[in-house]
Amino acid sequence: MAQEDVFKKIVSHCKEYGFVFPSSEIYDGLGAVYDYGQNGVELKNNIKQYWWQSMVLLHDNIVGIDSAIFMHPTIWKASGHVDAFNDPLIDNRDSKKRYRADVLIEDKMGKYEEKIAKEIEKARKRFGDAFDEEKFRQTNPRVLAEQEKLNALHARYKAAMEQMDLAELRQIILDEEIVCPISGTKNWTDVRQFNLMFKTEMGSTADGAMQIYLRPETAQGIFVNYLNVQKTGRMKLPFGIAQIGKAFRNEIVARQFIFRMREFEQMEMQYFVKPGTEIEWFNQWKQWRMAWHQALGFGAENYRFHDHEKLAHYANAATDVEFHMPFGFKEVEGIHSRTNFDLSQHEKYSGKSIKYFDPESGESYTPYVIETSIGVDRMTLSVLCHSYQEEQLEGGETRVVLKFPPQLAPVKLSVMPLVRKDGLPDLAKQIVNDLKFHFNTHYDEKDSIGKRYRRQDAIGTPYCVTVDYDTLKDNTVTLRMRDTMEQRRVKISELRSIIEDTVSITSLLKKLV
Ligand code: GAP
């Protein structure tokens, strides 16, 4: 099945099984804003818990905070967001639709890549096992011609983006004959810069109201609290501050479901280090963060680093952790060495000293910062995409199963009485009441056992327990495993010890130390 079709199925599965709903759906939705349903919120909370505990429990020099979304507007001037947090936009005069100029050009590059991929696929079918892709790429005239166009466009685009040369971006769109997908015309306006921050007002009267912003990242809440935490926590360098919270960006091209949203959640950690040691710490954090991802068991081949060639003016190293989504390798997390840019800017704009006094050297200086920044929603999407599977069963039946790591699964155990009579429901409820203190346990008595198993597979429940007539006699139940569908008879008293360890976040954390 084409990857695009798989992705569509995942999106509709998320809605059908209570993971993600379009926001304000009964009013026809709100672009790029989503709500998490009863299963989605549990999955997301488990991911947050895994991240939070890996930061603040496993590192005795990392603490958490929860700063406000509203902050003093000068913070965004100091951080550079007011002047430079922009996307280049272009309008089509006929359709009146607005696009990101860089995305239009990137899509065009994607079309060249698609053409090359189609030629390769055709040749692979024609030559079978004897096909040598590398040689074909180097010699086939049609592939070479497309590759040449792609390389030329890439070079021109990269130069224009580096200079933020808006006139050149427009010229590329015209030269490449890019048309508006709605009107089909090339009637483009000039390219303009568009700031991505949402604005609102604080205060009651029009005169006295202060214009403020919804934060576009959680990181600045950490920077402006750095000295508060350092002093009150008596922290010594190196130390980190972690935070999970909402962020808001007025994304112009918002697509791919919860990959790019206007309201989303970030898990960010700023690690404050002595100047000169930052590259060592950057490499250390690259390694720690990759280990965190890979502990989920999705396969090392599905991750890669994408080191940035072009660095922001304040960074001296940066990389993305990319995950293999159904629509290609995509950024899930950024790891950045941000020098002392943010702290120095806040020092300058606030006029307050926020230097660190190093008791060992007796000097005062502004620490350097390594940042790890991961989107909760993107992480949730990667878990959903990797876990979604359609399996052909004996007898021609298909089952849709979410093979979540058990530690992230929304429901850990579903307890089912075989029939709704003869005391079986009471016994099943008793098991739920005993186990619900230890992990998320549900009771399910509706429909046949087969249907109930399928329903639990579809939300990724790793264990099901069936209570039957033998249970009344010998206190044993049938324990059914999601991934293998294997069933075995176990004592009720053993259930907790069999399940608890495999579903607890602690079992994931233990893989990291
Ligand atoms: N403080 C650094 C920072 O915010 P970023 O690369 O802009 O860096 C970090 O964002 C992460 O936040 C991304 O890797 C992504 O996972 C997530 N993210 C950013 N914009 C997003 C959006 N519009 N929707 C969902 N997640 C987003």
Boltz pocket constraint, residues with backbone or C-beta under 6 A from the ligand:
constraints:
  - pocket:
      binder: B
      contacts: [[A, 216], [A, 217], [A, 218], [A, 219], [A, 249], [A, 251], [A, 258], [A, 259], [A, 260], [A, 261], [A, 262], [A, 264], [A, 265], [A, 266], [A, 268], [A, 331], [A, 332], [A, 333], [A, 334], [A, 371], [A, 373], [A, 374], [A, 375], [A, 376], [A, 377], [A, 378], [A, 379]]
      max_distance: 6.0
